[in-house]
């Protein structure tokens, strides 16, 4: 299966934001966001297509607007 470029860009952006905010561990961040670690991993690798509800959860956990998570997606 080919991973779509916009999913990869979104996942890399989430990972960069997570790390820049001091969340080195996917597991700790996932717990903070109310999601499973494997789900966070799949998002960051571009394997998942998160719903709007998940994007909002991620944004709140990262203290950004949901639209900011889509900033690198074309």
HUFENUR-V189600 format. One record per residue. RES is the residue in one letter. OMEGA is omega in whole degrees, -180 to 180 (999 if undefined). NEAR is the number of other ideal C-beta (glycine too) atoms within 8 Angstrom. Layout:
res: {RES RES}
omega: {OMEGA OMEGA}
near: {NEAR NEAR}
This chain:
res: {X X X X X X X X X X X X X X X X X X X X X X X X X X X X X X X X X X X X X X X X X X X X X X X X X X X X X X X X X X X X X X X X X X X X X X X X X X}
omega: {179 177 -178 -176 -178 176 178 179 179 -179 178 179 177 180 179 178 179 -178 -178 178 173 178 180 -177 174 -177 179 179 180 178 179 -178 -178 -180 179 180 -179 177 177 179 -180 177 -177 178 179 -178 -178 176 -172 177 177 179 179 178 178 177 179 -179 179 -180 -180 -180 174 174 177 180 179 179 -179 -174 -177 -178 179 999}
near: {2 3 9 7 6 8 12 11 12 15 13 11 12 14 9 8 11 13 9 6 8 5 10 5 6 11 7 9 12 12 8 8 11 6 10 6 10 6 11 15 9 9 15 12 9 13 8 8 4 8 6 6 6 11 12 9 11 14 12 8 10 11 5 8 6 10 6 8 15 9 7 8 8 4}
